[in-house]
Each structure stands twice: as C-alpha cells, then as structure tokens.
Amino acid sequence: MKLRAIRFSVLVSVICMLSATASRVIQAQPASPIGTPVLSMTPALNGAMVAQLTSTTAGVTIHYTVDGSTPTQASEIYETPFLLASNLTIKAIAYDESTPNATPKASAVMTRSPILNVPSGMLVWSEEFSNDSGAAKAPNPALWSYDTGKRGFGNHELETYCAWGSTTAPCDAALPNAFIGADGMLHIVARQPEPGVYTSARLKTAGHFSFQYGRFEMRARVPEAQGLWPAGWLLGNNISRVHWPACGEQDVLERVNAEKS
C-alpha cells in the first residue's frame, strides 16, 4: 500500500509568535475495480434476441467471444448491439486501455449461454417501417442515424445529406429527405431546392444494430436517371476504427446512371 506524507507549518498568533510543525499520513485509495461486462437482451423475432454489452466503468473497451473461448485483447471488440439467433456461449471482458504503453487493467470475465433454440430458416429480424399516424414521421431513432453534410463521400457526390429535422441550409425540416410515409414505406428523396444545389439522405444502423450470419433481403423501388446512384450496403461495424475499405463491404443494391445502363 502506498502512503503519502504531507508536511506543513502552522503559525499561531497568541501573545507572541509561535511556530509548530505537524505531519499526517493519508492512505491512498485503492483503484476502483473495472466493472464486469453485463449482457442484456431485447426480443427480436421468433425467439431471436438483440444482445448488448455494457460495463459500469466508463471509457473501457469490451472484448468478447461467442465460441466459449476466453476473451483477450486480441478478441473481437464490442461495437454495436448484435443479433443472436443460435445457442452460443458469450464471454466478455472489459479493459481500461486509457494509459498508453501500460499494461491495461482488466475486469472479471462474464459468461452467458442463452438458450434460444431458433429453428433454421426463421425470420429473426425485420424493419417494416410501419406508420399508422396518418402523417410522415421520422425513421426509428433507436435503429437509424444519418451521415450528413456535403463531403463527396469518395464519389465526388454533389448532394448535401440531411438528417430528419435538420434546418441547416440547404436542408429543410419541412421537406425531409428521409421519412416514413403514411403508406408504411421508407422514402428517401433527392431534392433540388435551387439550381446547382441538391439534397438527399444517407441512413445507417451503425451503433444501433448488427448481425453476422444469415440472409439479408430488402425490397426497394429506385429511380432511373442520369446522375442518380441509389444504393444499399452492408459494412463491417468496426468501420469507426479501421475505416473503409478495411471494414469490408457487401453491396445489396447499386443502380448507377440507370438511364444509360
């Protein structure tokens, strides 16, 4: 146990000036233990679950495995809630990696083995964009967020991407570029508010939802015109750390310059 000594002088005025010296020892507080990761699950479809890993210690990095092996710093880093649709043994550990070049402190290992027994071929997750409000509404913010701005995005794109409710020009909250219509469909609308100015929307589930195995399907009706590029992708949820293209990409839909192709 490390001790810290503090020495100080006190001058007390009575009739004459006296000096006194005192000392005290303060016991160092032991380092707080790192919170063991906690697995929480919310229902998806047909017995599947969406799993989330958290720790009570802020700023830690959670590493996990789903094959029953003991996790280390080399194991997968938890990034996003993920879909569980089979019986797995999940183990997770939290590391405090905030001090460079130092051996990180680690939590205890969490072990959970959810029994799901989901039959093969079952639908285990879907986003149907339901809307019975009678008016346009925002996509579910618990599942969808947005890339925004005019950055070209590696393709020399001309539009500004707008989030729901954005009032930053040229975005217009009264004319959203992405909304769920009263028809129960997700609408992504490219607009030209003035000559040479274009707006659209780019939605993503990053930070909200991910899955590793299974068959992904989508149904979409897209415009065909010179200069338009409607698309849908699957990207690795480690994109914030390793960036594209190292995160990987699977294209589900690409329709480029369809008027000429």
C-alpha positions as CSV (number, residue, x, y, z in Angstrom):
1,M,0.0,0.0,0.0
2,K,1.5,3.4,-1.0
3,L,1.4,6.1,1.6
4,R,1.7,9.8,1.0
5,A,3.2,12.1,3.7
6,I,2.3,15.8,3.9
7,R,4.4,18.2,6.0
8,F,3.3,21.7,6.7
9,S,3.9,24.6,9.0
10,V,1.3,26.5,11.1
11,L,1.9,29.9,12.6
12,V,-0.4,30.7,15.5
13,S,-0.6,34.3,17.0
14,V,-1.3,34.4,20.7
15,I,0.8,36.9,22.7
16,C,3.9,36.1,20.8
17,M,4.5,34.3,17.6
18,L,4.8,30.6,17.9
19,S,5.7,28.0,15.3
20,A,4.5,24.5,15.2
21,T,5.1,21.6,12.8
22,A,2.7,18.8,12.2
23,S,2.5,15.9,9.9
24,R,-0.1,13.4,8.8
25,V,-0.3,10.3,6.6
26,I,-3.0,9.8,4.1
27,Q,-3.8,6.3,2.9
28,A,-4.0,6.0,-0.8
29,Q,-7.4,4.9,-2.1
30,P,-7.3,1.6,-3.9
31,A,-8.1,1.6,-7.6
32,S,-11.7,1.0,-8.3
33,P,-12.3,-2.4,-9.9
34,I,-13.4,-2.4,-13.5
35,G,-17.0,-3.4,-13.9
36,T,-17.5,-6.8,-15.4
37,P,-19.4,-6.6,-18.7
38,V,-23.2,-7.2,-18.5
39,L,-25.2,-8.8,-21.3
40,S,-28.7,-7.5,-21.8
41,M,-31.0,-8.8,-24.4
42,T,-34.2,-7.5,-26.1
43,P,-36.5,-9.6,-28.2
44,A,-36.3,-9.7,-32.0
45,L,-38.5,-12.2,-33.9
46,N,-39.3,-15.8,-33.4
47,G,-37.2,-16.2,-30.3
48,A,-34.1,-14.4,-31.5
49,M,-32.6,-11.6,-29.4
50,V,-30.6,-8.4,-29.9
51,A,-27.6,-8.5,-27.4
52,Q,-25.9,-5.5,-25.9
53,L,-22.7,-5.5,-23.8
54,T,-22.1,-2.8,-21.2
55,S,-19.8,-2.0,-18.3
56,T,-20.4,0.2,-15.2
57,T,-16.9,1.6,-15.8
58,A,-16.8,4.4,-18.3
59,G,-14.3,4.5,-21.1
60,V,-13.4,0.8,-21.1
61,T,-13.1,-1.4,-24.2
62,I,-15.1,-4.6,-24.2
63,H,-13.7,-7.7,-26.0
64,Y,-15.8,-10.7,-26.4
65,T,-16.1,-14.2,-28.0
66,V,-19.1,-16.3,-29.0
67,D,-17.4,-19.7,-29.2
68,G,-16.9,-20.2,-25.4
69,S,-13.2,-19.3,-25.6
70,T,-11.7,-16.9,-23.0
71,P,-11.6,-13.4,-24.4
72,T,-8.3,-11.4,-24.5
73,Q,-7.3,-8.0,-26.0
74,A,-6.9,-9.8,-29.3
75,S,-10.6,-10.8,-29.3
76,E,-13.4,-9.0,-31.2
77,I,-14.1,-5.5,-29.9
78,Y,-17.7,-4.9,-29.0
79,E,-19.0,-2.1,-31.2
80,T,-22.8,-2.4,-31.6
81,P,-25.7,-4.4,-30.4
82,F,-25.8,-7.7,-32.3
83,L,-28.4,-10.3,-33.3
84,L,-28.5,-13.6,-31.5
85,A,-30.3,-16.4,-33.3
86,S,-28.5,-19.5,-32.2
87,N,-27.3,-21.1,-29.0
88,L,-23.9,-19.6,-28.2
89,T,-21.6,-19.2,-25.2
90,I,-20.7,-15.5,-24.9
91,K,-17.8,-14.4,-22.9
92,A,-16.7,-10.8,-22.4
93,I,-14.0,-8.9,-20.6
94,A,-13.5,-5.1,-20.2
95,Y,-10.1,-3.5,-20.4
96,D,-9.0,0.0,-19.3
97,E,-6.8,0.9,-22.2
98,S,-6.7,4.6,-21.5
99,T,-3.0,4.7,-20.4
100,P,-0.6,4.4,-23.4
101,N,2.2,1.8,-23.1
102,A,0.9,0.5,-19.9
103,T,-0.5,-3.0,-19.1
104,P,-4.3,-2.4,-19.2
105,K,-6.4,-3.3,-16.1
106,A,-9.0,-5.9,-16.8
107,S,-12.3,-6.9,-15.4
108,A,-13.5,-10.3,-14.5
109,V,-14.8,-12.4,-17.4
110,M,-18.6,-12.5,-18.0
111,T,-20.0,-15.8,-19.2
112,R,-23.5,-16.3,-20.5
113,S,-25.1,-19.1,-22.6
114,P,-28.5,-18.0,-23.8
115,I,-30.7,-20.9,-24.9
116,L,-32.7,-19.7,-27.9
117,N,-33.5,-22.8,-30.0
118,V,-34.5,-20.8,-33.0
119,P,-35.3,-23.1,-35.9
120,S,-33.3,-22.8,-39.1
121,G,-34.9,-20.6,-41.8
122,M,-36.9,-18.5,-39.5
123,L,-37.3,-14.7,-39.9
124,V,-35.4,-13.3,-36.9
125,W,-35.3,-9.6,-37.5
126,S,-37.1,-7.1,-39.8
127,E,-37.7,-3.4,-40.2
128,E,-41.1,-2.8,-41.8
129,F,-41.3,1.0,-41.4
130,S,-44.8,0.8,-40.0
131,N,-46.7,4.0,-39.7
132,D,-50.3,4.4,-38.6
133,S,-50.1,8.0,-37.7
134,G,-51.6,9.3,-40.9
135,A,-48.6,11.6,-41.5
136,A,-44.9,11.4,-42.4
137,K,-42.7,10.5,-39.4
138,A,-39.0,10.0,-38.7
139,P,-37.3,6.7,-39.1
140,N,-36.9,4.9,-35.7
141,P,-34.0,6.8,-34.0
142,A,-33.2,3.7,-31.9
143,L,-32.3,1.9,-35.1
144,W,-31.4,4.6,-37.7
145,S,-29.0,7.5,-37.7
146,Y,-27.5,9.6,-40.5
147,D,-24.4,10.6,-42.4
148,T,-24.7,14.3,-43.0
149,G,-23.1,17.1,-44.9
150,K,-21.5,17.6,-48.3
151,R,-18.2,15.7,-48.3
152,G,-18.3,13.9,-51.6
153,F,-18.0,10.6,-49.7
154,G,-15.3,9.4,-52.0
155,N,-17.5,9.5,-55.1
156,H,-17.5,13.2,-55.9
157,E,-21.2,13.3,-54.9
158,L,-22.8,16.7,-55.4
159,E,-25.6,16.4,-52.8
160,T,-25.8,17.5,-49.2
161,Y,-27.0,14.7,-46.9
162,C,-29.7,15.8,-44.5
163,A,-30.9,14.3,-41.2
164,W,-34.5,14.3,-40.1
165,G,-35.4,17.7,-38.7
166,S,-32.3,19.5,-39.9
167,T,-32.7,23.2,-40.5
168,T,-29.1,23.7,-41.7
169,A,-29.3,25.0,-45.3
170,P,-29.8,23.7,-47.8
171,C,-31.7,21.1,-45.6
172,D,-35.3,21.9,-44.9
173,A,-37.1,20.3,-41.9
174,A,-40.5,20.9,-43.6
175,L,-39.4,18.8,-46.6
176,P,-37.4,16.0,-45.1
177,N,-35.2,13.8,-47.4
178,A,-35.9,10.7,-45.4
179,F,-39.2,9.9,-43.8
180,I,-41.7,7.0,-43.2
181,G,-44.8,7.8,-45.2
182,A,-48.4,7.1,-44.2
183,D,-48.1,4.3,-46.8
184,G,-45.7,2.4,-44.4
185,M,-42.7,2.9,-46.7
186,L,-39.4,4.5,-46.1
187,H,-39.0,7.4,-48.6
188,I,-35.5,8.7,-49.4
189,V,-36.0,11.7,-51.6
190,A,-33.4,13.6,-53.7
191,R,-34.3,17.3,-54.0
192,Q,-33.1,20.3,-55.9
193,P,-34.1,23.3,-53.8
194,E,-32.3,25.7,-56.2
195,P,-30.2,25.4,-59.3
196,G,-26.9,23.6,-58.6
197,V,-28.0,22.6,-55.1
198,Y,-29.0,19.1,-54.2
199,T,-30.1,17.3,-51.0
200,S,-30.7,13.7,-50.2
201,A,-30.4,11.3,-47.2
202,R,-28.0,8.6,-46.1
203,L,-29.2,6.3,-43.3
204,K,-27.3,3.8,-41.3
205,T,-27.7,1.3,-38.4
206,A,-24.1,1.9,-37.2
207,G,-24.1,1.9,-33.4
208,H,-27.6,0.5,-33.2
209,F,-27.8,-2.9,-34.8
210,S,-25.5,-5.6,-36.5
211,F,-25.6,-9.2,-37.4
212,Q,-23.0,-11.7,-38.6
213,Y,-24.8,-14.7,-40.1
214,G,-27.9,-15.1,-42.1
215,R,-29.6,-14.0,-45.3
216,F,-30.4,-10.3,-45.7
217,E,-33.1,-9.2,-48.0
218,M,-34.5,-5.8,-48.9
219,R,-37.2,-4.6,-51.2
220,A,-36.8,-1.2,-52.9
221,R,-38.1,0.8,-55.8
222,V,-35.5,3.2,-57.1
223,P,-35.4,6.0,-59.7
224,E,-33.6,5.6,-63.0
225,A,-31.9,8.8,-64.3
226,Q,-28.6,10.1,-65.4
227,G,-26.5,11.2,-62.3
228,L,-28.6,9.2,-59.7
229,W,-27.0,6.5,-57.6
230,P,-29.4,4.8,-55.2
231,A,-27.6,2.1,-53.2
232,G,-27.8,-0.1,-50.1
233,W,-24.7,-1.6,-48.5
234,L,-23.6,-3.8,-45.6
235,L,-20.4,-2.6,-43.9
236,G,-18.4,-4.0,-41.0
237,N,-19.4,-2.5,-37.7
238,N,-15.7,-1.8,-37.0
239,I,-15.7,0.9,-39.6
240,S,-15.1,3.6,-36.9
241,R,-11.8,2.0,-36.0
242,V,-10.4,0.6,-39.3
243,H,-12.4,2.7,-41.8
244,W,-13.4,1.8,-45.3
245,P,-12.4,-0.3,-47.2
246,A,-10.7,-2.3,-44.4
247,C,-14.1,-2.8,-42.6
248,G,-15.4,-4.7,-45.7
249,E,-18.4,-4.1,-47.8
250,Q,-21.2,-6.2,-49.3
251,D,-23.4,-4.4,-51.9
252,V,-27.1,-5.3,-51.8
253,L,-28.2,-2.7,-54.3
254,E,-26.4,-0.4,-56.7
255,R,-28.1,1.4,-59.6
256,V,-25.8,3.9,-61.2
257,N,-26.7,6.1,-64.1
258,A,-29.5,3.6,-64.9
259,E,-30.8,5.7,-67.8
260,K,-27.7,4.8,-69.7
261,S,-27.1,1.2,-68.5
